[in-house]
Amino acid sequence: MEEESMEEEGGGEAMMDDQNHNNWGAGGYGRHLLGERLLPAAGPPRPAGPEHNGAGLRGCEPGAAAGRAGAAGAIAAINISASTSKFLMNVITIEDYKSTYWPKLDSAIDQLLTQSPGDYIPISYEQIYSCVYKCVCQQHSEQMYSDLIKKITNHLERVSKELQASPPDLYIERFNVALGQYMGALQSIVPLFIYMNKFYIETKLNRDLKDDLIKLFTEHVAEKHIYNLMPLLLEAQSTPFQITPSTMANIVKGLYTLRPEWVQMAPALFSKFIPNILPPAVESELQEYAAQDQKLQRELIQNGFTRGDQSRKRAGEELTYNGSSACASSRGYR
């Protein structure tokens, strides 16, 4: 099965390891667990006598062999019984999963989903990774996947409600924060659940964990807000620097990642941040392109960019003059 193949990949352990990686090889484990009393103790050698001469030994060989075989069988039975007991003691029941393992994962996911960029998260990634690994080994992958999806769905529904309550002037910024925060959290959550992804989601569900989690954001946040968000983005585009260029770029690229067909809602907007969105330019439309550039220049002038353009023009003329002078000097002209 998938979990067994994962055990082999975990590699390096002896073949007698159980799936909790408890080495229960025959090298003395039964003696350690059950004590010396259950094993035959070695006594001093018996003195030689008539009953122990060659003839006597020949007469007792069948019984002695049977006795030795019986003792060896008893020791083997003790070792196997001890190994089984050790294995059963470390089985993770569904109650153990719900009371011990999932609460640790739940708390870590909470912190990852709500962290801000640059925050320090006081969790042990090694401990969380180990919890996931053990639960997969103990056949709890299906329950763990269900709990993870339910956990993140509840979080995204709260995020959506908060966005709905946002005023228009803060709507774009808050959507950008929610999108960036969630995508950043996935960079930690997906690697932590890599064993569940490899041995359950990919193998049994024929899907990928990252794709499933991105789809959750699309369904529970983006789809519910796209028709409110897009008009605000188009309005912000027509007013230079109403929002920062980085915010506009993050949102447009994020929407394209979530659902590429949303490009049809505003091709001109997406084309500014996503290459090859619009059809290639044709010579017959050059006049139209020039008219669009002139319109943009007039809008910039109306918004107070004339003085900056003039200063840049003067700086360019000065640079040209200095460059020409330097070139003439290098050629020997005065």
Stockholm file with secondary structure:
# STOCKHOLM 1.0

chainA/1-334         MEEESMEEEGGGEAMMDDQNHNNWGAGGYGRHLLGERLLPAAGPPRPAGPEHNGAGLRGCEPGAAAGRAGAAGAIAAINISASTSKFLMNVITIEDYKSTYWPKLDSAIDQLLTQSPGDYIPISYEQIYSCVYKCVCQQHSEQMYSDLIKKITNHLERVSKELQASPPDLYIERFNVALGQYMGALQSIVPLFIYMNKFYIETKLNRDLKDDLIKLFTEHVAEKHIYNLMPLLLEAQSTPFQITPSTMANIVKGLYTLRPEWVQMAPALFSKFIPNILPPAVESELQEYAAQDQKLQRELIQNGFTRGDQSRKRAGEELTYNGSSACASSRGYR
#=GR chainA/1-334 SS CHHHHHHHHHCCSCTTBCTTCCBCCTTTHHHHHHCGGGSCCCCCCCCCCGGGSHHHHHHHHHHHHHHHHHHHHHHHHHHHHHHHHHHHHTCCCHHHIIIIIHHHHHHHHHHHHHCCTTCCCCCCHHHHHHHHHHHHHTTCHHHHHHHHHHHHHHHHHHHHHHHHTSCHHHHHHHHHHHHHHHHHHHHHHHHHTHHHIIIIIIIIICCCHHHHHHHHHIIIIIHHHHHHHHHHHHHHHHSTTSSCHHHHHHHHHHHHHHCGGGGGGCHHHHHTTSTTCSCCCCGGGHHHHHHHHHHHHHHHIIIIIHHHHHHHHHHHHHHHHHHHHHHHHHTTCC
#=GC SS_cons         CHHHHHHHHHCCSCTTBCTTCCBCCTTTHHHHHHCGGGSCCCCCCCCCCGGGSHHHHHHHHHHHHHHHHHHHHHHHHHHHHHHHHHHHHTCCCHHHIIIIIHHHHHHHHHHHHHCCTTCCCCCCHHHHHHHHHHHHHTTCHHHHHHHHHHHHHHHHHHHHHHHHTSCHHHHHHHHHHHHHHHHHHHHHHHHHTHHHIIIIIIIIICCCHHHHHHHHHIIIIIHHHHHHHHHHHHHHHHSTTSSCHHHHHHHHHHHHHHCGGGGGGCHHHHHTTSTTCSCCCCGGGHHHHHHHHHHHHHHHIIIIIHHHHHHHHHHHHHHHHHHHHHHHHHTTCC
//
